[in-house]
Amino acid sequence: MFPNQILNWIGTQEQPTQANEWFDKLNPANGHLLCKVARSRAADIQQAVELAKKAQPAWGDTPAVQRGMILHKIVVGMQNRQSEIAAIVAAETGKSMKEALGETGGAIQCGLFYASEGQRLYGRTTTSGTANKYAMTIRQPIGVAGLIIAANTPIANVAWKVFPALICGNSAILKAAEDTPATAWIFGQIAKEAGLPDGVLSIMQGFGEEAGAPLVAHNDVGVISFTGSTEVGRIINRSAGERFARISLELGGKNPLVVCDDADLENAAKWALLSAFSNAGQRCASTSRIIIFESVYEKFRDMLVEKTGKLKVGTADDCDFGPVINEGQLLNMVAAVQKAKQNGATILCGGERMTDAEHKDGYYMAPTLIENVDPHDEISECELFGPVALLFKVKDFEHALQMANDTPYGLTASIHTQSIHRATRFYDKVQTGVAVVNA
């Protein structure tokens, strides 16, 4: 399934790095070596940018409908190799095959949507302020797009970045996540087989500081689209912003779930655990702060602890979640939980690396619930990107709303209540991009 070495796709050609450097990709479920991966640096990025810049004008001049037809061929290739893609995703991330197939199916649907957008790249005719004059807008490609993705949903992240960039007539350079190199690699192979013109897409392997940073800083890259941590997003914003590049950042969240005193507690518990622990908590939209009315706090807390204790951790299809993506992330998570404990927090369950015979060789974090945490403690404000959720007690709705908004990361939020008044007030006042009711 895996080649021994993962090379860069520079245009339609597989190439090693100019320095012939490599790094190891390990299986997070057992720590075993999966493959060697090309370690790109600035010289390799320069080569890809030059090719992308050369290829973009012809691709941009290709009618959008024809671009969509080529992208549709990529989608067909993904459909034909869905099981193979999913097996790679599962091996690289530690997800179950069932979950990996679901993710791959979602990526295919994304590709179908954007391929069809080639028939809908509308402009607008607008009112002119000058007599006998007309004003209109048309869509034009920016040029070379630099795409940098995370490893949490690797094939979905590839699809979300690549298809929109290409359908709009840009050429693109995808910096693959270093923890999921083979997923990006097989996408490059499928794109080549589909007949994507040479230079329109390059897929570069390597680390952020060595390959991502020169891509972000390159003057010929007109737009940067990044998915990852808030910390790295700030760095990218400064670097690309200095040269006035377009920037799109999808960053982290410290997302609240509010449980009111009139909530269906069973339903709330189901969604709280699903949101907190699915994909091992490695989702930017994951619930990490559970805010509970004090009148139902103890009952709901005990319900969560009981249900968390029954979760199954592993890579089989009947497991609730698998390992985190690498050992460094696991160790940082354990350290953060222990620091919170030293600061007075109570670990209700989990809080440690799983070291039993089944899990000891992988990067498994026990599902963790914590209470008695200061809302402004480090663990309350920083995204851990793992299966860790904090419980907070509040007096009433206004207190819950204030706490939900007390975060710099307003990404998603949810509320569980039987009151339509509370629900509408919540999604009107909560300072997030997405608000959900009873789910």
LOPAVO-845043 format. One record per residue: x, y, z of N, C-alpha, C in turn. Coordinates in steps of 0.001 Angstrom, whole numbers, plus 524288, in hexadecimal, padded with zeros to 5 digits. Layout:
# residues N
XYZXYZXYZ...
END
This chain:
# residues 439
8033B7FB49800008000080000800008035C804E78000080767804FB8034480AED809718037C80FD38085E800488119980C377FD4B816E080BBD7FB1D81AD180C517FF8381F7780A767FEA98237A80B07802B4824ED810B58039782466813D97FF7A825AF819627FFC78214181C9A7FD6A81FF5820E28000E81C258249D7FE0D81F1F829457FBE381E9882A2E7F6CB8214982E797F43281D9F833267F39581FD1837817F1F781CA483BFC7F07581A4283B0B7EB168159583D297EA478137983DBE7E50681493843587E3648184E8442D7E00481947849617DDD9817158494D7D85B8127D84BAB7D7CF80F7284AE07D31780DAA8453F7D2E280E83842B77CE8480CD983D457CDE68115C839727CE91815AF83B4D7D0BD81A3E837EF7D17181B6B837247D73C81C6A832467D8B881E45831317DE0282419832647DE4C8258F8354E7E24582B07836D67E2BD82CBB836BA7E86D83190835047E975833C0835987EEBA8353183B4E7EF9B8369783C967F4568384B841EF7F56183DBF842C87F32383F19847A97F24384437848D97F0088489F8473B7F3AE8479A8476E7F8CE84B96845DC7FC9984B4E8400D7FDE08476F83D567FBA2846B6837BE7FC8A84640836838026184313839A38051B84228838D580AB483CE38362880B8283C778334E80FF5837CD830378110E836638308E816D58317C82F5E817FB82FE682E9F81D6F82C4B829E881DBB82B8F827E982278828778232E8234C822C1824898246281F41821908220C819BA821D1823608184F81CE58265B8166281D9982B33815118193A82E9680F298187F82EE480D97813AD82FCB80814812728309C8069E813F083630802ED8179483706801AF8194083C5A7FF0F8151383FA87FD18810FB83D2C7FA8480CD38401F7FE5A80917842B080330808C184089806E6804FE842B980C90806D58429F80D9680B6D84082812E280D818405B8166180B2783C3681453807D0838CD8178380549834CA81885808FE8303581CE98083782DA481E4B80B608291981AC4809FB824808185D80DF48222B8153E80D2981D7C8186280E2B8188C81B67812648187781E53813BD813C38221D8182C814EB825A18190F811438291081D9A8114F8268F821D680DEA82739826BE80F8D8248682B0B80CEB8286F82F4580B68827DA83158806B282B3A83594804D982AC683A518087082F4C83C88809CA82F798410A80D59830D2845EF80A3182CC7848938085F82D8784D0E804E582F92851CB807D98325885507804E98344485A00806FC8334185E4D802F283568862ED803F38342786780800BF8355C866AB7FAF8839A0863FF7F9C383B0A8632A7F444836F785FE37F172834BA85C1F7F423830AE858E07F1C582BAA85C027F0F182A5985F427F4C1825C5862A07F4348267B8665A7EF9A82B238687C7EF1182C3E86C0B7EAB782B42869597E57C82CF68648A7E50482C2B861957E02E82659860EB7DF0A8235185FA27E31181DB485EDF7E25381AF6863FC7E0F281C89868417E37181A1B86D557E25781B3186F057DCBC81FF286E507DAF68214486FCD7D59481DE886CD17D1AA81D29867C47D2A2819F9864A17CF1A8143E866497CF5F812558674D7D42080CE4868F17D4C980BDD86E2B7D22580F88871C57D2A680EFA876EF7D03480ED68767B7CA42811E4872ED7C8338120C872217C28780CFF86F9A7C08F80AC986C077C3AD80635869147C1F58011A86C0C7C2AF800F586FBF7C6417FBFD8722C7C7BC7F936875237C35D7FBDD878487C02A7F8ED87B407BC387F5A6877D27B89B7F7D3873937B6BC7F4DC870217B33C7F05686D8E7B61F7F14386BFF7BAF77ED0F869AC7BE187E8D286DB97BF307EA528727E7C0757E679876987C1687E356877F57BC967E5BB8776E7B7F87E2FE878877B3137DF82874047B1597E04C86F6E7B3987DCE886AFD7B2637D76C86C307B4617D36286BB77B1307CE1786CDE7B3127CCD4869D77B80D7CA1386C637BB907C8F586A0A7C0A47C61D864D87C0257C2B78645F7BC3D7BFF185F6E7BB6A7C3D085B147BA317C7B885C387B7007CBAA858487B5C07CF108570D7BA7F7D04C85B017BD927D32D859EE7C26D7D0088563D7C5DE7CAF1857367C62A7C798853D57C94B7C77C84E467C74F7C7B684D8D7C2307C7BB8484B7BFF87CCAD8455B7C17B7D1128481B7C18B7D5FB8459C7C32C7D5C58443D7C8F77D3BE847DC7CC217D34E846B77D1B77CF95842267D2A87CB87841C37CF657C7F183D5B7CFFB7CAB78382E7CEF67CE73838297CB647D17F833677CA797D4B3831F17CF527D69E835E87D2187D95B834CC7D7067D59D832497DAE37D0D8834587DB2C7CCF08322C7DEBC7CBC182C7F7DD577CB2F82B617D8547CA30825FB7D6A57CEB7822777D8467D3828246B7D7B87D8048216A7D9857D7D08205C7DF597D610824367E2627D57B8236D7E8057D14381F677E92C7CD0381F9A7E6447C8D781BC57E7097CAC3816437E5DF7CDB5815B27E1B07CFA08108A7E02C7D39280E5F7E4107D623811D27E6F47DA2E8101D7EAA17D8C8811937F0427D3B6811EB7F1507D1FF813BB7F6737D40E8104C7FADA7D3D180B367FA2A7D5AE807B27FE497DB8A808377FF1C7DE6F808EE7FAE37E41A809967FB4B7E57680EAC7FE1D7E2C5812E37FCB37E3AE817DE7FF627E27181753805297DDFD814F18065C7DC5F8146780BD17E0398111D80EED7E25980D0D80C877E631809CF80F467EB1080CF58109F7ECA58106E80D1F7F127813CD80E357EFDC81799812997EB3B81A068125D7E99581D99816887E98E81ACC81BC97E76D8160C81BE17E7258131A820C47EC91811E2822E27F01A8103D81F797F56280EE38213B7F85C813AB8232B7F79E8181D8208A7FA9181CCD821FC7F87E81F6B826E87F35C81F09827DE7F0FB821E382C387EF8481E77830D67EF0581953830017ED1D815F0834247E737815B7834787E485817FA830A77DED6817A5830907DD208122282F1E7D843810E6830697D61180BFD82E987D52680C53828BA7D4DF807CF8263A7D3D0807BA8209F7CE6E80A0081F7F7CAC180911822F17C58380B36822407C5A78112A8222C7C87D8136E825D67C8DB819208261D7CBD681B4E8216E7CFFD8189581FDD7D31081A6481B667CFE981A2B816597CCB18162B815C07C953815DE811227C56381A57811137C34F81B9E815AE7BFAA81FF8816047C2338251C814877C6F9825E98166F7C9C882AB5815147CAEB82AFC80F3B7CC878269B80D067CDB2826838076F7C8D082795804367C47682569805DF7BF8B826858032F7BE2682C47803607BF1E82EBE807D77BE2483455808457C1A283783804B27C695835DE804317CA3183892800A87C869838137FB007C65A8338A7F9A67C453832BD7F45B7BFB1836597F35A7BC2D836C97F7217B7BA83A4E7F6877B97F83FF87F5F17BD7B841737F8DC7BFB4846B37F85C7C1BA847927F2D47C494843B87F0CD7C6A38442A7EB877C25D8449B7E7747BE2E841917E8207B9CE841E27E4737B7608474F7E46F7B6C7849857E9087B46F84EB67E96C7B7B7852C27E68E7BCCE852D47E7B97C016856E17E5627C0FF855FD7DF8F7C11D8511D7DDE57C18E850287D8467BCDC8526C7D5667B840851DD7D7B57B388853F67D5377B345859E47D5817B64185C427D9137B651861F77D9687B896864787D47D7BB30861677D13B7BD0E8637C7CC4C7B8AD865927C8DB7B3E5863CB7C9C97AF68865C07C6DB7ACA486A367C9A87AEB286BD37CE267ABF686FC97D13D7AFA4874027D34C7B3D48752C7D0897B758879527D2477B53687E917D06C7B0E08800C7D2D37AE19884B47D11C7B0D7889B37D2DC7B03B88DCA7CFC57B16D8930A7D1867AC55895CE7D2CA7AC8E89AF47D3537A7E389E037D4737A7C18A2E47D1057A30D8A45B7CF8A7A2398A97B7CD3479FE88ACF37D16E7A26E8B14F7D27B7A0DC8B49F7D6DA79F218B9F87D4E779C6E8BCBD7D83D79A978C1F97D6F279F2F8C5B07D65F79F168C8BD7D2397A3318CC977D1577A16C8D1EA7D3457A5148D4DF7D55F7A3DF8DA2B7D7137A45E8DE237D2C27A5DD8DC667CE1F7A6978DFEA7C9AC7A2A18DE9F7C5717A0218E2907C34F79C268E1BB7BF4B79E788DF0D7BA8379B5C8DB647B85579CC58D8A47B3807A1BE8D55D7B4077A2FB8D3DF7B8D27A76D8D07A7B9D37A58E8CB987BCB67A8558C75B7BBE37A7138C27C7BE7E7ABC98C0BB7C1B07AAB88BE2A7C5F77AEEA8BC2C7C94A7AE1B8B6587CA177B24A8B37B7CA087B1D98ADD97CAD27B6BF8ABCF7CD877B6218A7517CFEE7BA958A49F7D2477BB3B89F637CF947C00C89DB77CEFE7C136898877CCEF7C53E895FE7D07F7C550890D87D06F7C91388DF37D39E7CE2388D2E7D0907D27688E5C7D3167D79588D927D0C37DAFE88A8E7D49D7DE2C886E07D2BA7E1C0884257D64B7E5C7887E37D8827E794886B27DD297EB9E889E47DFA57F0F5888AB7DD587F1F0883AD7DC3D7F700882167DA257F8B487CF37DC867FCE387D107DF857FED6878677E2327FCA9878617E7BC7FA3D8740F7E9437F8118736F7EE817FB8E86FD27F1AF7FCE78717A7F6657FFC886E397FA127FC0A86BEA7FE047FBB8866C87FE3C7F7EB864058017B7FACA860D48059B7F97E861AB80A887FC2185EF480ED27F7F685C71812367F85F857548130B7F425854798159D7F5F9851CD81A967F2158504C81DBB7F2F984D5B822877F203847918218B7F36F8445F8256F7F33F83EB4824CB7EE5783C3B827107EAF283F4D8298B7E69D83CE982C6C7E29D83A45828E27E16683CA98246E7DE0183A408207A7E0C383AE081B377E494837A481A277E853838DF815FD7E6168391C810847E2DE8354C80EFE7E0E283583809A17DCA5839A7809227D9AD83A8180D3F7D5D883EC480D2E7D8978440380CC17DCCC844B580FA87DFB0849A180F6E7E20684A9280A067E3FB8466E807927E5FA846F3802397E1A0848DC7FE9D7DD198465C7FEF17D8C0847C07FB7B7D6E784D517FC697D66184ECA8015E7D4758540D802A97D816858568009F7DD148572C8003C7E0C885B1E7FE5D7E17A85AF97F86D7E26B856597F6567E420855F17F0E67DFB8857187ED0E7DB30854AA7EDC27D705855527E9E77D54585B037E94F7D45985DF67ED847D2D5863767ECC67D708866A97EA0C7DBF8865C47EB747E02E868C97E9047E075867C67E3297E000862DB7E19E7E09F861847DC177DBE98630E7D8CD7D730862697DAD37D2A2863BA7D7A87D2818698D7D66B7D4CD86CBB7D9DD7D4EC872627D8F47D950874097D54C7DC628704D7D3657E05E871877CF897E5BF8728C7D1B57E672871B87D6BD7EBA38723B7D9067EEC286D407D8337F3DA86DB47D7F77F731869257D8D37F818868CE7DEB27F9B38644B7E0A07F9F9863937E6457FEB0860597E7CF800D4861C57EC4F804F185EB37EED1802E085D1C7F42280228858137F4D38002D855F27F9BC804B58542B7FD158055285687801AE8091F854A18057A8064E850A4808D58079584BA780809804F58477380ADA8063A847B0810A68029E845D5813D8803BB845488196A807E98411981A1A80BD58424381D498102383E8B81DE580E688396B8205D809EB839768232080802834AD825928049383169821F58030B8338681D737FFDF83086819B7801E28315381423806C282FF58132A8090A830F580DFD806D082D89809AF80589828A580AEC803D58250B806D07FE6582658804CD7FB1B8289A8081F7F5E982A2B806547F65682E4F802137F9B083233802F17FA838363D7FEF47FD21833F17FA1F800BA830597FB0D8038F82DE47F6AD7FFE382B067F2FF7FC3D827F47F51A7F8C2824F67F1B07F5068289A7EECF7F39F82CF87F1337F069830CD7EE6D7F360832ED7E9B27F867833FA7EA617FB91835C97E5FF7FBC9831D47E19F7FC2682CE87E3107FC39828BF7DF1F7F71A828997DC177F2C7829167DEE17EDA4829087DC587ED0082DC87D8C87EEDF832517DA8C7EE7E837107D75B7F18A8367C7D2487F615834177D2977F930833367CDD67F64D82F9D7CA1A7F43382B537CC267F170827907C8E17EC8C829F17C66C7EA5082DE67C9037E59D830727C6F77E6D2834557C2A27EBCC8356D7C1BE7ED3F838FB7BD8A7EDB383EA57BF1C7EE6A83FBE7C42A7EF47845227C5CE7F453847177C3507F44484B9B7C0BE7F8F384D707BDFB7FDAC84E027C18C8022F84D2D7BF558071384D6E7C240807CF852D77C4AA80919852EB7C9AC80A36857C97CC5D8059685A417CF0A800D5858847CDC77FC3585ADA7D0317FBE1859767D5F87FDAA854D47D76E7FDB18533D7DCEA802D88509F7DE3280567852897E240809F484FE07E47B808BF84E947EA2580AAE84A1D7EBF2809D28486D7F15580F1D847AA7F3DC8102484ADD7F7C68154184B0C7FA44814ED848C17FFBE8189D8455A800F1818F6843018061C81CCA8461B8097B81C508456880E9682012847F38120481D9184A9A816A7820C684D768199181F2284FFD81E6681DC5855B581D7881AC8857D282118818EC85D2B8207F81D368613582019820FC86102823A582517864FC823B0828AC8648981EF58292385FD981CC582CD485EF38187E82A5685F4D8131A8256585DC9812AC822B585DD980D9B81E168619A80D9081B2F861C6811D3816B1865488120E8183A86AFF8123381C2986C4A8155E81DBD871C5815F781F938743B810D9822F7871A380DCC8247787405808CC81FFA87471804E881C2B870F8805468178C87169801F0814678764480365813A7877138087E810B187B9580A6081361880B1808F28188C880C08092C81B82885968085681C8D886C58029A81B608832B7FF2181CEF883D07F9A4819AE8880C7F6FA81C3A88BB17F47D8198F8901F7F20C8161B88E9D7ED728170388A1C7EB24813E7888717E6A680F28885287E83080E578845F7ED3A809C4881807EF1D805BD885897F0DE80180885FF7EDEA7FDD988A4B7EEBC7F9EA889817F3077F8EE884A87F47F7F527883997F8A47F71D87EFB7FBD47F67987F60800FA7F7D687B2B804937F2E1879668074B7F1C78745B807157ED688720C809F27EF9D86E0680DBB7EEAE86EE0812C17F12186BB3816DA7ED068698681A807ED8D8649281BD67EA8886222820027EE54860058240A7EDAF861BA828EC7F13B85FF982D067F08886319831FA7F49B86361835057F447865C583A307F3FF86BAF839DC7F1CF86DFF83DEB7F17A873B083E387F6E48761B83E837FA6C87395841547FFBE8759C841D6802658760F83C8480219871EF8396D8047F872138343C80187875D4830AE7FC6B8761D831567F95A879C482E3F7FB1B87F6482EF87FC7A880D1833BD7FE758861A834BE803908870F831C8806F588322831C680BF2883A882EFF80AFF8845E829278077A88138827058063E8819782173803D6886E28202F80068888B88238A7FDE388DC5822A6801E58923082258805CF891ED825BF809E0895F4825A880D3E8957C820BD80ED2890B781F828126588FEF81B1E80FD389148815E780B4788F07814E48089F8900F80FEC806638959180FC3804C489783814508028C89CC38147E806788A0F98132D80B5F8A0158146F80F6B8A3F28134680FDC8A50580D6B80E9F8A11180A4880F008A1D5804968098E8A24580217805898A30D8055F800328A40E8039B7FDE389F90800757FF5F89AC8801CB7FCE7896407FF5B7F76D895888019F7F4058931F7FE9D7EEF389186800B57EFE688D27804A77ECC988D14808D77ED998893E80CFC7E859886FC80EA87E810881D780F0F7E38687F248113A7E57B87B85815847E38C87C4A81A4C7E56E8795181EC97E0E487670821607E15187155821C07DD9986E2B824C07E08986C20829837DF7186E7482E0C7E2B486D898329E7DFBF86A84836D07E1C586AB283B997DFC38677383FC47DAF4869A38426D7D8CA86691845F17D44586835848F67D4808661484E787D243868F6852157D16E86723857797CB8F867568584D7C8F286370856157C361863DF854FC7BFEF86246859937BBF28657185AD67B8858644C85F3E7B3AA8613085DAD7B1E585DE78613C7ACD385B59860E47A9F785C81865F87A58685F2A865A67A290860D286A4079E2185CFC86B3F79DB485B368701979985857AA871B07961285A90875917915385BEC873EC78DB185ED28773E78AC685B2187AEC787FD85D7787EA57853785A4C8828378071857938803C77EC88591587B8E77A56856838790D77C05852F98748D78105851CF874337830784EB086FDC78181848F887058781258465A86BF7780D9840A586BD57866183EB386CED7875883D02871B578CB283BE28735A78F118374D8706A78BF08335F86F2B78E0682EF586C2F78FE2830BB866CF78CBB833D38644478E3D835CC85F1D792F88396485F827930983CA98638779777840398643E79C7D83D358653979C258390F8685E7A0CE835EC869817A2C6833328649879F32831388617C7A0C282E9E85C9B7A3D6832538591E7A1CB83708858617A45C83ABD854E27A94F83D02857427A95283DB785C617AE0783FCA85EE87B29D83C1185E377B1B58370985F1B7B5F18333C85EA17B78383273858EF7B3B38326E855707B4F4831D584FE67B84B8366184E017B6CC83B1784F8E7B9B283FB184DCA7BF07840158505F7BF5E83E968554A7C45783F11858187C84883AE9856807C6788362E8555A7CA13831C9854D67CA7282F6B84F5F7C6D18307E84BD77C74D82E3F8469B7CC4483037844047CE9F82CDE840E47D3B082E0283E6B7D7C682F68842897D74482D03847207DAD682DF784B847DB24833C384CE87D6C98368884C287D6A983C1984D697D9C483F7E849B77DB9E83D48845727DEF18402C841C17DB98842BA83D857D8348462283F387D4E08491F83BA57D4BE84EC083D917D52C8526F83A047D4F5857E683BAE7CFA38593A83DF57CB918564483C7E7C64B8573783E737C4FA853E7843377C8C4851288455D7C7D684DAC849C87C61E850AE84EA37C25F84E81851897C0D5850CA8568D7C51C84FD285A907C716853F385CE37CB1585359860F17C98F855F88660D7C54485906866097C34785B6D86AD57BD7485A2686B527BC0C8573186F517B69F855B3870407B4A4858F8874D37B0F185C67873BE7AF07860478777D7A99F85E958794C7A90C85D8B87E617A47085ADB8806B7A1CD85E26884A579C9B85EAD88446799AC8615B8886A79A7985E7788D9479B1986169891CE79C7285F08896D47983785B5B898D77934285C428976F78F06858F38996478F3B8536D8972C791D6852B2892BA7924D84D76890727980384BD288FFB79B7B84ED68924B7A11284DEC891807A2B68487F8934E7A1A0847198981D7A3888421C89A367A13B83D7D8973F79C3083DC389608799B78397D8932E79C2A838DC88DCB79CEB83D3488B1B79F1683CEB885DB7A4D483B5E885FC7A7B983D6C889B57AD4583BF588A3E7ADCC8361C88B087AAC4833F088EA37AB2382E5888FBC7A99982B1B88AF57A5D282D0C888077A43382A628833F7A8AC82A4C87F497AB5482EBC87EB67AFB982F0587B157B42182B5E87CB07B56682B58881AD7B9A98280B883907B86682249882947B38C820C7883B17B20081B54882DA7B260819D587D187B06C81D27879B57B07981BF9874237B60481C20871E87B93E81FAC873E07BEA981FF0872107C19281AF1873677C076818CA877F77C2FD813F7879917C1B580F568761F7BD8E80FBB873167BBF480B7786FA57BDEA80C2086A0A7C09081073868F47C2808114F863AA7C6C780D61862527C6DF80BC885D6E7CAC18080985B9C7CEB980ADF858387D3B780A458598F7D7E580D15856E37DB2180939853B57DBCB80A4984EB17DEDD806E184B547DDCB807FF845A07DF7780477842407DEFF8055183C9B7DAC68020183A067D8247FEAB83CF97D4087FB6783AB47CF367FEB18397F7CBE57FCAF836167C74A7FFA4834777C3748009A838E37C3977FD5D83CF87BFF37FE2E8414E7C2418019D8459B7C6D2803E1844AF7C9378075E848897C70680CE3847FA7C71D80FBE84C507C5258151C84C4A7C928818F784A3A7CE148180284B3D7D23881B39848ED7D7688186C849707DB5581A7A846A87E0738180B846837E4A681B6B848F17E97981AE1847257EDD481DCF8496B7EDE682374847817F0F8826B684A2E7F23482BD8847FE7F69282B1F844077F7A682F1C841007FAAF82E7083C378007882D7483D1E802BB82F768415F8084C82E86842518097A82ECF8482180E0D82CF78498B80F6D82C9B84F1481033831F78518781241835A684E9B812F983AE2850B880DDF83D508526A809DB83CAE84F41804B783EBE8509E802A183C178558280360836FE855E7801A78341785A80804608360485F6C8097B8369F85F3780C6B83843863D580AF083DC98658080A0A8413C861BF8085B8468D8630B803128468A865C77FFAB84311864117FA7C842AD866597FABE840C486BFC7FDCF83CB486CDD7FE6D83A9F8722A800BD83EC1875BE804988419D873D88070E845B3876FE80329849FB8785C7FFC784B72874AB7FBE684F84875AD7F80084DCE879CF7F663848E3879997F2B7846E187D7B7F53D846B1882DC7FA0D844FC883297FCBE844B8888327FDAC84A2788A717FEBA84DEE8871D7FF668534B888F37FA4C8556A88B297F5FA85432888977F0E4855D888A957EFC98536088FE17F14584E74890747F08D84BC7895737F3B484E68899BA7F88184FDD898887FBC5852A289C527F972857E889DD07F67585A3789A3C7F3F985F4089B467EEBC85EBA89E087ED42859EB89F747E8898591F8A2817E4108567D89FBB7E4A78552789ACF7E07985293897F07DFD684CF1899C57DB2D84AD5898FB7D9FB8456E89A607D96184233895697DC7183E05895027DC1583A83890827D7D98367F891B27D383836CC88F037CF2D8333688FF47D02382DE588D7E7D2B182DCB8890D7D418828E3886807D84A82A00882757DB73826148814E7DF95826AE87D707E410829F787F6F7E60B82D4787C0E7EA52830C687D797EFB582E9787C7B7F008829DC87A707F51C82755879C37F56882476874877FA32823428731A7FB1981FE086E997F93E81A6886FEC7F6EA817C386C217F52A8126B86CF77F9D480EC186C4E7FAF480BB4870587FFB580883870657FE9E802B0870F57F9B48010F870597F88A7FB7C8708F7FAC67F8CF86BBB7FA9C7F3A786BB17FD277F0A28678E7FB277F207862217F61F7F328861AC7F3DA7F44785C917F5887F99485A717F6927FD5085DED7F75D802B685C3B7FCD7804D585D258002B801FD85FD48051B80433861B5808CD805F185D5D8088C80394858D180C2F804F38549D80A3E80978851378054080AD1851D68030480F0984EB3802B181419851BE800448180984F547FFF481D41851A37FA5C81E36853857F8E681B358577A7F38381B46859617F30981E7C85E5F7EF6C8223685E4F7EE1782542862EA7E8DF82355864F37E8A78220E869FD7E3B98206486C4A7DFCC824DF86C117DAD9823C486ADC7D6F0827F586ABD7D6A082A9E870107D6EF82FBC8700A7D7EC832B1874D17D3B1836C1875C97D1AC836D087A927CE1683ADB87C687D07683D6D881357D03B84297881717D2AE84592885A97CECE84998887B27CE8E84A2F88CE67CB5E84E4E88F3E7CEAB8518A893007CC3685589895417CEE185925898D97D38985BCE896387D2A485D84891737D6B68602188E6C7D59D865F888E5B7D9A18690E88F267D91986EB588E987D7F786FF6888D87D3D687302887C07D28E8743A8824A7D6EC876F187F4E7DA9E879378822A7DEE687BF187F8F7E41987913880337E3CF874398820E7E88387102882307EA1C86FC587C907EEFD86E5987BE47F10086D53876A37EDE286921873D87EC6D865088769F7E9A8860B6874257E4298624C8727A7E20986665874E47DCD38684A873897DCD186BB886EB47E15486DB486D3F7E19D87177868F67E48886F768642A7E7A286B64864CA7EAD08696D860747E8868645785E557E828863FF8593C7E63D85F3E856C27EA3885AD98576C7E86E856658597D7EBEA851E985A3E7EBE284E418558F7E7AC84E428528C7E73184ADC84DFD7E7B18452284F937E491843AE8536E7E49183E53855467DFAC83D39858687DF198386785A657DA4F836C785D157DA16838AA862BD7D9E883DC88636B7D9D0840368689B7D57B84449868B47D1EA843E186C877CDAD847AB86D157CD7B849A2872B17CC5884E9E873447CC0C8512A8785A7C65A85233879B97C5038517587EBA7BFB185256880987BF8E85747883ED7BBAB85AA0882E97BB0685F7B885D57B56685FDE887CC7B4C5861E088C847AFA48629388EED7AE128685488E9B7A93C8695D88CE87A75086EBC88C877A20086F3188F317A0A88740B890A979BD7874FF893937970A8750D8900F797848778888B87792EC8785B8883E7949A8793C88298790D287A8F87F54791D887B2E879C0795B687F8E878A67950A8840387B2A798888886D87A2379E238871B87BA479EC08844D87FF77A3F88829B8819E7A64987EDA87D8F7A2FE87B5787B9D7A4D387798877AC7A66E87A5E872A67A35F87E2D870FB7A4998811186C397A9AC8841B86CD57AA53886848716A7AF2B8896D872697B3E0885D38722A7B3728812D874787B7D887D8D8746F7B8C687B6086EF37B4A387A5386C1D7B54287860866C37B84487C43863687B75388144864497B9E9885538612E7BF42886D7863447C0C0884AA867B57C5B68861F86A2C7CA29882DF867EA7CB2A88394862E17CF4C880B8860367D0FF883C885B707D5F68839E85A1E7D7A988631855467D680882F68506C7D48B87E218512A7D3C887A9284CC67CDF2879A784BDA7CB4A87D43849677C5B087CC5848887C470879C6843977C509874AB843BE7C4458717E83F0D7BED486F0A83EF37BDAF86B88842AC7B88686919842FA7B68D86959848937B16F868C18492F7AF028688B84E5C7A9DF865A184DDE7A82B86337852247A325860848520F7A067861398574679B3F860B185731798178611C85BE47941285CC285BDE7930985AA78607D78F00856AA8612578AD7858D7864C97862785970862A9781D085BCD8658177CB985A5D862D07786585A92865C177337859D98637E7709185F14862787733E8634F863B6771038688D8633B7729286B0285E0B76EB186C4F85AD776FDE86EE4855E57720E87458856E07705D876D385B247726787C0385C757783A87BB185DA8779C6877ED860E077F57877508621B7827A8760285D30780578728B85A0E7832F870E68555C7841C8757F851AF7800587889850A7780A187CE584D03784218812384F41783AC882228544F7871388612856AF78CC0884438568578D9687F3285741792E987D228573C7955F87DD2851E0792CA87BFA84DCF7956087C5C848B87957D881F0846AB79267885678490B792C088AEA8479E7975288D9F84A4D7988888C0284F1C79C5F88ECF852467A1A088C0F852CD7A1D7886FF851CC7A6D688452852697AA878860D84E0B7AF548870684F757B31B8895984BCE7B65688512849287B3BE88231845C07B64C87DFF842DA7B47387E1783D367B75487B60839F27B5BF87AFC8347F7B15387728833AC7B0EC8732B8370A7ACEC86F24836927AA5686E7083BE17A52186E5583BFA7A23486D4E840CA79E5E868DF83FC779E1B865248436E79AFE8606A842C97976085FD684778792A285DDD8468F78ED585D0D84AB778D958574084B2878E4C8552484FDD78CD684FC08512778F8D84BB384DBD7946284CE684C3C7976E849268492D79D3184A77849C5
END
